[in-house]
Amino acid sequence: MSKTPTKTPESCQQFSPKDLMSPNKDSTGLAKTIFTHLTNIHSFLNKWIKVCEKGTKIVRSISTLRLYEYNSDDFYPHQLTTLTQDLLEASSALSDIVDGIQILNDQLQALAKLQPTDLPIINTWSASHISSQVSTLYLSLEKEYKLKQVITENIAHCRDENLIEVYASAWEYSVYFNMESNSYLFAEVGLSGIL
C-alpha cells in the first residue's frame, strides 16, 4: 500500500534550482565548436610563424650563397641543392597550414549560417563577425603563401643580385599577412598572442 507523502520541516527546506534558458545560452554547442576552431587556427598560426622563421634562415643562406657565387661561372652551386630542398619542405609545410585553415574557415562560414541573429556567441562577438574575421585572415594568409611559393620557385635560379635581396626580404617580412590585425580575434576567446 502506498503512503501519501507528508510535509515535514526537512522536506520544506529542500531547494532544487531550475535551469532557465537565457537568450545567450548555447544549447547547440555552437560556441564550443567555434572556440575549438579558433584554438586550432591559433595553433596553425603558431606553426606558420615557426616555419617562416625556419624559411627565413634558409632564404638568407641561399641569398648569401648566391651573392657570394654571383661572379663565379658556377650558376648553380652544389650547396644550393640541400638548401632548396629544405626550402621546398618549408613551403610544403606552409601549404599544409593554409589548407588546414581553409577547412576551418569553410566550417566557420557554415556555422555562422546556423546562428541567424547577431547575438554574441563568445563574449561580445557574433558567429558571423568571427567568421568574417577568419575569412579575412585566411585570404591574407593565402596571398602570403602564394608569394612565398613564388620566392621558393625562383630564388635559387635568380641571376639579379637586387632581386635576390628582394626575395629574401619578402620572405622574411610578411607583405600580405599582418599578425597584429588578428590579435583581437584571439583575445576575445582568451587565447594568448601569436608568438
Backbone as a ProteinNet text record, in pm:
[ID]
protein_1_A
[PRIMARY]
MSKTPTKTPESCQQFSPKDLMSPNKDSTGLAKTIFTHLTNIHSFLNKWIKVCEKGTKIVRSISTLRLYEYNSDDFYPHQLTTLTQDLLEASSALSDIVDGIQILNDQLQALAKLQPTDLPIINTWSASHISSQVSTLYLSLEKEYKLKQVITENIAHCRDENLIEVYASAWEYSVYFNMESNSYLFAEVGLSGIL
[TERTIARY]
82.9	0	88.6	51.8	132	90.2	184.4	158.8	173.9	84.5	90.9	200.4	289	395	338	395.9	354.2	467.4	431.5	532	594.2	724	799	882.5	926.4	1008.6	1135.3	1189.6	1310.4	1281	1167.3	1135.4	1093.2	1046.6	1006.9	1127.6	1242.3	1359.9	1453.2	1412.4	1494.6	1473	1582.9	1576.2	1637.5	1564.2	1620	1608	1723.4	1719	1674.8	1611.9	1570.6	1664.5	1694.9	1782.1	1695.8	1712	1634.6	1715.2	1648.9	1716.1	1726.6	1847.9	1866.6	1884.4	1864.7	1877.9	2018.8	2121.1	2258.6	2306.8	2220.9	2262.3	2281.1	2392	2425.9	2378.3	2260.1	2204.2	2254.7	2315.9	2359.8	2508.8	2584.2	2728	2802.9	2736.5	2797	2919	2906.2	3017.3	3139	3114.4	3225.7	3294.4	3217.5	3274.4	3355.1	3301.6	3373.3	3501.7	3493.1	3612.4	3718.8	3677.2	3771.1	3836.1	3756.6	3812.1	3911	3878.1	3969.7	4098.8	4087.6	4206.9	4294.8	4231.4	4307.7	4373.5	4302.8	4361.4	4480.3	4465.4	4573.8	4696.1	4673	4781.8	4846.8	4764.6	4818.4	4904.8	4861.2	4937.6	5069.9	5070.8	5198.4	5293.9	5240.3	5323.1	5370.9	5283.5	5318.5	5440.5	5437.4	5548.1	5678.1	5671.8	5792.6	5847.7	5759.1	5803.9	5861.5	5799	5850.6	5988.1	6008.7	6140.9	6245.7	6209.1	6300	6327.4	6222.5	6237.1	6321.4	6309.8	6389.6	6538.4	6574.6	6715.8	6764.3	6679.6	6717.5	6731.3	6634.5	6637.7	6758.8	6790.8	6910	7037.1	7040.3	7156.6	7167.6	7055.1	7055.3	7099.3	7047.2	7082.3	7232.1	7285.6	7428.8	7512	7472.5	7545.1	7537.7	7421.3	7404.7	7485.4	7485	7560.8	7711.2	7753.3	7895.3	7941.8	7859.1	7892.9	7851.4	7806.7	7749.6	7848.1	7971.2	8070.8	8139.4	8107.6	8173.3	8097.7	8159.9	8098.3	7994.2	8002.4	7909.1	7775.4	7678.4	7549.5	7469.5	7484.1	7406.2	7502.1	7552.9	7649.5	7591.2	7677.1	7630	7567.7	7604.6	7547.1	7399.7	7359.2	7221.5	7120.8	7162.9	7070.5	7000.8	7077.7	7016	6933.6	6981.5	6906.5	6772.1	6771.4	6644.5	6550.3	6604.1	6518.1	6456.1	6535.3	6482.6	6376.9	6400	6302.4	6173.9	6186.1	6067	5987.1	6056.2	5987.6	5914.6	5978.3	5913.6	5791.7	5804.6	5692.1	5577.6	5611.4	5509.6	5438.5	5513.5	5453.2	5359	5398	5310.3	5183.3	5196.5	5079.9	4983.5	5037	4952.8	4880.1	4947.7	4886.2	4772.6	4796.5	4692.1	4573.2	4599.7	4490.4	4408.9	4476.6	4406.8	4320.4	4373	4295	4179.2	4197.4	4087	3971.1	4001.2	3896.4	3823.1	3898.5	3836.3	3755.9	3805.1	3732.6	3598.9	3600.9	3476.7	3377	3425.8	3337.4	3281.7	3364.2	3315.2	3212.5	3229.7	3130.4	2996	3000.1	2876.7	2816.3	2900.1	2849.5	2785.1	2836.5	2778.8	2636.8	2610.5	2475	2377.1	2428.7	2341.6	2289.3	2357.2	2311	2260.9	2131.3	2078.8	2081.8	2086.4	2086.4	2229.3	2243.6	2375.7	2400.9	2339.9	2366.5	2508.2	2575.8	2712.5	2714.5	2804.3	2817.9	2932	3038.1	3150.9	3178.5	3163.1	3179	3098.1	3162	3089.1	3079.8	3137.3	3139.6	3035.2	2965.7	2869.7	2943.8	2875.8	2936.8	2969	2883.1	2909.1	3030.8	3049.2	3165.7	3294.5	3290.1	3406.7	3439.6	3336.7	3361.9	3416.1	3371.6	3425.4	3571.5	3606.7	3746.3	3835.6	3786.4	3863.8	3876.4	3772.2	3778	3883.7	3888.2	3989.8	4129.7	4143.6	4271	4313.8	4221.1	4253.4	4295.9	4223.7	4256.7	4394.8	4426.9	4559.4	4669.3	4641.3	4738.9	4760.8	4654.9	4666.4	4752.2	4732.2	4815.3	4961.8	4983.6	5120.4	5185.8	5109.6	5164.7	5200.1	5113.5	5141.9	5269.6	5291.7	5415.4	5536.4	5526	5637.3	5661.4	5557.5	5572.2	5649.5	5619.3	5692.4	5839.4	5863.6	6001.7	6074.5	6006.5	6066.5	6104.6	6018.6	6043	6153.5	6177	6265.2	6397.2	6409.8	6528.5	6658	6652.8	6775.8	6823.7	6734.7	6770.9	6790.9	6769.8	6777	6922.4	6943.6	7078.7	7096.6	6989.3	6995.4	7012.9	7124.9	7151.6	7050.9	6998.7	6897.5	6766.8	6729.6	6607.2	6620.3	6739.6	6763.3	6737.6	6785.5	6763	6614.9	6546	6401.4	6329.3	6366.4	6306.4	6329.9	6452.9	6486.1	6407.8	6396.2	6320.9	6171.9	6119.8	5976.8	5942.6	6035.5	6008	6007.8	6104.8	6119.5	6006.1	5969.2	5866.3	5736.4	5635.7	5506.5	5445	5422.2	5366.3	5214.8	5151	5004.9	4944.5	5018.3	4963.5	5014.8	4922.6	4956.2	4904.8	4995.2	4957.7	4883.5	4917.7	4855.7	4707.2	4667.8	4527	4437.3	4495.3	4417	4422.5	4493	4509.8	4377.8	4288.3	4159.3	4074.1	4084.1	4008	4045.8	4173.7	4217.8	4203.3	4216.4	4196.4	4050.7	3959.6	3816.7	3784.1	3854.3	3827.3	3928.4	4016.7	4109.3	4237	4274.1	4398.9	4510.2	4629.9	4742.6	4779	4863.2	4907.2	4990.5	5002.1	5081.7	5228	5307.1	5449	5528.1
-115.5	0	123.4	221.7	342.9	441.3	519.9	618.6	756.6	843.3	979.8	1053.2	1119.9	1191.6	1307.1	1327.3	1438.6	1538.9	1659.4	1764.9	1757.8	1754.2	1760.5	1887.1	1934.7	2056.5	2039.7	1921.4	1898.7	1905.4	1850.2	1848.9	1986.3	2072.1	2207.2	2295	2259.8	2343.9	2293.9	2193.5	2146	2237	2270.9	2361.1	2291.9	2290.5	2236.2	2343.6	2398.2	2507.4	2457.3	2545.2	2514.5	2587	2521.6	2579.3	2658.1	2788.9	2874.2	2901.8	2895	2923.5	3074.9	3121.4	3262.8	3277.6	3397.6	3413.1	3384.7	3401.6	3379	3237.1	3155.7	3018.9	2941.3	2873.6	2798.1	2654.6	2626.9	2493.3	2395.2	2443.6	2354.7	2324.1	2384.7	2361.9	2444.3	2544	2627.8	2702.4	2755.8	2831.7	2742.1	2621.4	2528.6	2492.8	2469.5	2435.6	2551.7	2672.6	2790.8	2810.9	2794.3	2808	2705.7	2582.7	2477.9	2513.3	2563.8	2602.9	2718.2	2815.3	2928	2882.2	2787.7	2732	2661.6	2588	2520.2	2620.6	2727.7	2832.4	2896	2920.9	2977.1	2885.6	2757.2	2659.5	2660.3	2666.5	2673.3	2798	2910.5	3034.5	3029.5	2964	2945.7	2860.3	2756.7	2674.1	2756.3	2841.6	2927.7	3012.6	3073.8	3159.8	3079.4	2960.6	2878.6	2837.6	2797.9	2756.7	2876.4	2993	3113.5	3152.1	3137.8	3167	3070.2	2944.1	2844.2	2878.3	2914.1	2950.7	3075.1	3169.5	3292	3259.5	3170.2	3130.8	3064.6	2980.3	2911	3010.4	3100.9	3200.4	3291.3	3330.3	3412.9	3336.6	3207.9	3126.8	3117.1	3095.7	3090.6	3224.7	3331.9	3466.4	3491.4	3456.4	3475.4	3392.1	3267.8	3179.9	3230	3271.9	3321.7	3449.3	3537.8	3662.1	3636.3	3538.6	3504	3440.1	3355.4	3284.4	3363	3485.5	3563.2	3583.9	3607.8	3637.4	3512.5	3397	3275.5	3219.6	3126.8	3064.9	2960.2	2909.9	2806.2	2871.9	2856	2922.4	2859.3	2731.5	2660.8	2585.5	2652.5	2588.9	2462.5	2365.7	2237.4	2250.2	2351.2	2370.2	2410.3	2459.3	2505.4	2391.1	2272.3	2159.4	2131.7	2118.9	2089.7	2207.7	2328.7	2446.7	2457.2	2432	2440.9	2328.2	2211.1	2102.9	2139.7	2199.9	2245	2353.3	2442.8	2548.8	2490.9	2389.8	2322.5	2254.6	2196.4	2136	2241.9	2356.5	2466	2516.1	2528.7	2572.6	2471.8	2344.8	2240	2246.1	2273	2286.8	2406.9	2517.1	2634.3	2601.6	2522.6	2481.4	2400	2309.7	2229.5	2317.3	2418.3	2510.2	2587.6	2638.7	2713.1	2622.5	2498.4	2404.3	2376.7	2362.1	2340.4	2458.7	2579.3	2698.9	2715.3	2674.3	2680.8	2591.1	2472.3	2381.7	2443.4	2497.8	2560.8	2683.9	2760.5	2877.3	2834.8	2731.3	2682.9	2637.2	2569.6	2523.6	2640.5	2741.7	2858.8	2937.3	2942.2	3009	2936.8	2803.8	2725.7	2742.2	2747.4	2765.5	2902.4	3002.4	3137	3139	3054.8	3047.8	2980.8	2902.4	2837	2933.9	3045	3145.8	3265.6	3272.6	3379.3	3517.6	3522.7	3652.4	3698.1	3823.6	3877.6	3882.8	3790.6	3782.7	3731	3780.9	3734.5	3585.2	3515.4	3371	3344.9	3423.1	3415.7	3558.6	3582.9	3715.4	3820.4	3899.3	4007.6	3990.4	3885.3	3866.9	3765.5	3798	3703.6	3604.3	3497.8	3395.6	3452.9	3541.6	3599.9	3692.1	3765	3853.1	3770	3663.2	3575.3	3513.2	3466.5	3401.5	3500.3	3625.7	3724	3756.1	3761	3784.2	3667.7	3546.2	3428.4	3423.2	3463.6	3466.3	3565.6	3682.5	3782.5	3729.1	3663.9	3603.9	3500	3414.3	3309	3368.2	3467.8	3527.1	3592.2	3662	3724.6	3619.2	3512.6	3404.9	3332.1	3316.1	3251.6	3335.9	3468.4	3556.6	3548.2	3546.1	3538.3	3406.5	3299.1	3169.4	3170.7	3228.2	3233	3311.7	3419.4	3496.1	3411.4	3341.4	3257.7	3142.2	3095.4	2989.5	3040.4	3161.9	3221.5	3240.4	3285.1	3303.2	3168.7	3065.9	2932.4	2882.8	2907.8	2859.9	2937.3	3062.4	3147.7	3187.8	3181.1	3239.7	3166.4	3036.4	2962.2	2984.8	3028	3045.2	3191.2	3279.5	3422.3	3464.7	3547.3	3598.1	3743.5	3811	3952.2	3962.8	4019.6	4026.8	4114.8	4218.9	4302.6	4225.7	4147.3	4068.5	3958.6	3903.8	3803.8	3865.6	3986.9	4056	4088.9	4123.5	4149.1	4020.9	3909.7	3780.9	3748.6	3767.1	3735.8	3824.6	3952	4043.7	4012.6	3978	3946.5	3819.3	3725.1	3604.4	3637.8	3718.6	3748.7	3835.4	3938.5	4031.4	4001.9	3965.8	3932	4055.3	4047.6	4160.3	4164.2	4049.9	4044	4006.7	3937	3884.8	3964.8	4026	4106.6	4035.8	3988	3911.9	3997.4	4125.3	4212	4234.9	4230.1	4254	4141.5	4027.5	3914	3898.5	3986.3	3970.9	3985.4	4071.7	4088.3	3962.5	3893.5	3770.1	3667.6	3651.1	3551.7	3601.9	3730.9	3786.2	3771.5	3777.1	3763.9	3628.5	3526.2	3392.4	3351.2	3442.2	3416.9	3345.5	3350.1	3287.7	3391.7	3346.2	3439.2	3483.7	3583.4	3633.4	3530.3	3550.1	3460.5	3492	3390.3	3409.5	3450.1
0	0	0	-83.7	-91.5	14.8	48.4	152.3	91.4	117	67.8	143.6	67.5	137.8	218.9	328.8	414.5	420.8	447.4	458.9	596.4	591.1	715.8	710.7	820.9	819	735.3	726.1	647.2	497.8	456.4	313.8	263.3	348.8	307	277.6	331.9	314.7	205	133.1	22.4	-97.4	-159.1	-274.7	-394.7	-501	-625.3	-732.5	-776	-873.8	-1011.4	-1082.9	-1219.5	-1314.7	-1421.2	-1522.9	-1620	-1618	-1707.7	-1832.9	-1943.9	-2070.9	-2088.2	-2109.5	-2138.3	-2288.6	-2342.4	-2486.9	-2538.4	-2453.6	-2497.7	-2469.5	-2410.9	-2380.1	-2509.4	-2517.4	-2637.8	-2619.5	-2667.6	-2649.8	-2754.6	-2862.1	-2969.5	-2966.1	-2878.2	-2874.8	-2977.4	-3033.8	-3136.7	-3082.6	-2962.1	-2903.3	-2881.3	-2835.7	-2812.3	-2943.8	-3047.1	-3177.7	-3233.1	-3223.1	-3271.8	-3192.2	-3060.2	-2977.2	-3017.1	-3041.7	-3083.4	-3216.5	-3310.5	-3440.6	-3426	-3342.4	-3321.6	-3253.7	-3163.2	-3099.3	-3202.1	-3293.1	-3398.7	-3493.3	-3526.9	-3611.8	-3541	-3411.6	-3331.4	-3336.6	-3324.3	-3332	-3470.4	-3575.1	-3711.7	-3730.7	-3676	-3692.9	-3617.2	-3501.8	-3431.2	-3513.8	-3578.4	-3667.1	-3786.3	-3840.6	-3954.1	-3919.7	-3801.3	-3757.7	-3749.6	-3691.4	-3677.7	-3813.9	-3905.6	-4039	-4114.5	-4099.4	-4167	-4114	-3983.4	-3927.1	-3981.1	-3990.1	-4048.2	-4194.7	-4268	-4408.2	-4427	-4335	-4343	-4334.2	-4243.5	-4232.1	-4360.5	-4417.1	-4541	-4655.8	-4668.2	-4776.4	-4761.1	-4638.9	-4615.8	-4655.2	-4625.4	-4664.6	-4816.1	-4882.1	-5028.8	-5085.7	-5028.3	-5074.3	-5058.5	-4943.8	-4919.1	-5015.4	-5033.6	-5124.9	-5268.5	-5311.1	-5448.2	-5469.6	-5371.2	-5386.1	-5379.8	-5300.1	-5291.6	-5422	-5477.5	-5600.8	-5725	-5706.5	-5816.7	-5931.1	-5896.9	-6000.2	-6055.7	-5999.8	-6049.8	-6170.1	-6237	-6354.4	-6315.8	-6194	-6149.2	-6115.2	-6206	-6186.8	-6073.7	-6054.3	-5953.6	-5861.5	-5756.8	-5666.7	-5602.4	-5574.9	-5521.7	-5382.5	-5304	-5170.7	-5177.8	-5293.5	-5308.2	-5307.7	-5342.2	-5352.1	-5219.3	-5112.6	-4982.6	-4932.6	-4957.6	-4913.9	-4985.7	-5115.6	-5189.2	-5149.1	-5117.7	-5069	-4934.3	-4846.7	-4717.6	-4736.5	-4831.3	-4857.7	-4916.9	-5000.7	-5054.3	-4943.1	-4845.7	-4730.9	-4649.3	-4629.4	-4556.4	-4632.8	-4763.3	-4845.6	-4840.8	-4839.8	-4829.3	-4694	-4587.8	-4454.9	-4451.1	-4515.6	-4522.5	-4600.1	-4705.6	-4783.6	-4697.8	-4616.9	-4527.8	-4426.7	-4376.2	-4280.2	-4346	-4466.1	-4538.1	-4567.7	-4605.9	-4632.4	-4506.3	-4392.9	-4266.4	-4227.6	-4245.7	-4212.6	-4310	-4434.9	-4531.4	-4487	-4440.3	-4392.6	-4274.2	-4179	-4062.3	-4102.3	-4199.1	-4248.3	-4309.4	-4392.4	-4453.5	-4347.4	-4245.3	-4138.5	-4057.9	-4032.9	-3958.9	-4040.5	-4171.6	-4256.4	-4245.6	-4244.4	-4231.2	-4092.2	-3989.1	-3853	-3834.7	-3903.3	-3892.6	-3947.7	-4045.7	-4101.7	-4006.4	-3912	-3814.3	-3709.7	-3692.2	-3597.3	-3677	-3701.3	-3786.5	-3720.9	-3589.6	-3521.7	-3498.4	-3463.2	-3432.7	-3282.6	-3210.1	-3067.1	-3045.7	-2944.2	-2919	-2886.8	-2949.4	-2925.3	-2828.2	-2840.6	-2747.8	-2702.9	-2575.4	-2514.6	-2590.8	-2676.1	-2743.1	-2893.5	-2948.2	-3093.5	-3136.6	-3243	-3300.1	-3390	-3424.8	-3511.1	-3648.7	-3698.9	-3831.4	-3828.5	-3718.7	-3705.9	-3697.2	-3619.8	-3607.9	-3742.5	-3813.8	-3943.1	-4046.1	-4041.2	-4136	-4104.3	-3976.3	-3938.2	-3981.4	-3963.2	-4003.5	-4155.1	-4225.6	-4371.7	-4419.9	-4358.8	-4392.1	-4361.3	-4246.8	-4208	-4311.3	-4352	-4448.8	-4583.1	-4631.8	-4762.1	-4760.6	-4651.9	-4644.1	-4630.4	-4557.9	-4543.1	-4675.2	-4752.1	-4882.6	-4977.9	-4976	-5059.3	-5017	-4886.6	-4834.9	-4876.3	-4871.4	-4913.2	-5062	-5144.2	-5288.6	-5316.6	-5241.7	-5256.7	-5217.8	-5105.9	-5060.8	-5157.5	-5221.5	-5320.8	-5443	-5487.3	-5599.7	-5562.7	-5441	-5394.9	-5393.5	-5342.9	-5337.4	-5476.3	-5572.9	-5709	-5780.2	-5742.2	-5821.6	-5757.7	-5627.4	-5564.1	-5601.8	-5616.8	-5647.6	-5790.5	-5879.2	-6020.2	-6060.1	-5967.2	-5998.4	-6020.9	-6122.3	-6151.9	-6108	-6078	-6039.5	-5887.6	-5844.1	-5700.6	-5626.5	-5690.9	-5626.1	-5606.7	-5706.1	-5696.5	-5591	-5576.7	-5471.9	-5334.5	-5314.3	-5186.8	-5165.1	-5272.4	-5261.8	-5221.5	-5283.1	-5247.4	-5100.1	-5055.8	-4916.5	-4819.9	-4852.4	-4766.3	-4768.2	-4885.3	-4896.1	-4819.5	-4813.7	-4735.7	-4586.8	-4545.7	-4403.2	-4349.4	-4423.7	-4377.1	-4450.3	-4375	-4435.3	-4498.6	-4627.7	-4701.3	-4686.9	-4699.6	-4700.3	-4566.2	-4484.8	-4359.4	-4241.2	-4168	-4052.1	-3927	-3845.1	-3726.8	-3623.9	-3614.7	-3514.8	-3542.3	-3668.5	-3700.4	-3650.6	-3616.7	-3569	-3417.6	-3350	-3205.8	-3130.6	-3177.5	-3110.2	-3120.4	-3232.1	-3250.8	-3144.6	-3121	-3024	-2880.6	-2859.1	-2725.4	-2682.6	-2776.8	-2747.4	-2685.6	-2726.5	-2673.2	-2566.4	-2528.3	-2419	-2457.4	-2584.7	-2628.3	-2627.7	-2596.9	-2593	-2733.3	-2741.7	-2871.3	-2944.9	-3073.6	-3156	-3131	-3109.7	-3078.1	-3197.3
[MASK]
+++++++++++++++++++++++++++++++++++++++++++++++++++++++++++++++++++++++++++++++++++++++++++++++++++++++++++++++++++++++++++++++++++++++++++++++++++++++++++++++++++++++++++++++++++++++++++++++++++

